[in-house]
Amino acid sequence: MKKTVTVAGVIGTGLMGVGIATQCALHGLRTIVHDVDPARLESVPVKARAVLDELIDAGRIDAATRAAALARIETSATLEAMAEAQFVFEAVPEVLDLKHRLYAQIGAVLAPDAILASNTSGFEPDLLAGPLAAPERFLIAHFWNPPHMIPLVEVVPGRATTPDVTARTETLMRAIGMEPVVLAKAIPGFVGNRLQFAVLREALNIVRSGAASPEVVDRVMKASLGRRWGIVGPFESADMGGLDTFVDIASHLMPELAKDEEVIDLLRAQVQAGRVGVRSGAGFYDWDEAHVARVKAARKKLIALG
């Protein structure tokens, strides 16, 4: 019988890495976070506290729970620290060469039955697994940002991944409060990002056509589909509406939907103008203090739902 995971490792100290580490620590795991940059390691407790403070503010946890979670998070500048972990999450930047260089080193470090999971949102598992000595103990566990607010984890095994490793990963994801789904096969973007970008393409197309502004498109989404999809997914929704009705609508509507890639030019134009979004203070919106406050208030409500 496989041992229960008591020690988790996280490689990478960005928002996703620290978010995953905090989720593990919050659910009782001793969690070791690795980065080669001492300054980034020093930022880990600060980022973790910010996540936990959001949970306190939303009424999800208390101060004692926050303190206990923070006490379970350790940092290490040496990769060898991952030898203590039974499950290691890789959350380094989405650069294939960087991941491959890490994987070439980590085989000599991991415990014999430890699982390595990449948090990649784009690379397929077989592409990543090349340098690994034990690809049968590797798979993708794609968390969504931020993990303490969005529970989905897309578990994507590679061709070499054993069923036991997939099952153990599902078990751990549930144990740390996440909602895992296992894909039958790897496809670019997995499921969530494909759905997200399909919607974004049509949203950009609507704006490009002049039918509605970005503000109107967002209001439509938040006041209709955004609420519905939190209760039923697209297939459930179609069943409930009647598949015959959906066939009728799809027959005349689907040919009108965006199929080209030229809509990306709307994004490129914003980027070329230096309007990259919240980070620059402007994108499709001007992100003034009032706008940021409105989003934070909505985010707090969602976190409170648990």
C-alpha angles and dihedrals in degrees: 000000000000118000120251112254110256099156123049127188127208123192110200133042104217123116092280095046093050091041091055091044092051092049090052093047092046089059096051105271123134100235127201117197120199132198131150092222112083092201091055091048089054089055094058098085090045093052093043092051090051090055092047092046089057089054091050091048090052092049095247098119139011132233093265091055090049092052092049092050093049090050090057094057116091130176132214134182091203124080089215088077087075089072088083094057124093091197125030126194118204111210104161122137119295095262113127096208091051092052092046092051089051093048091050089059102038098063090076091050108046122092114255095258100030119127123226117206126184119215091207116147096199118021118088118235098244091053091052098043098065099102095041121113091207109033089163088073095049133090142138123270104183111195122191123232119287102021093196089061105031113048101193120117117180107213110202118181121200126226091268097044112115120230089239091059091050091049093048090050092052090050093051093047091055091045091058093049100262131129109233125198121188119218117219089220139359118263128172109278091009111232108303099051092045090056092044094052094043088058092044092052091054091044090054090046092054091051091045090053091055092237094121143357124247088256092056093046090052092047091051091050096046095045097045126011094024089061097039095050091056087065106031131014125231095271093047089047091052092049091050093047092047123262091234089058091048091051090055093049094042092050093064100025105046094062087058097053123102115273101162131087096224090096087076085075088076088061093043092052091056092047093048088053090054092250100129097152134257092352092063095033093249142057124131082339134039103244102215123162093269093054092047090049092053092052092046091052091051090046091053091054091051093048090050089059089065 
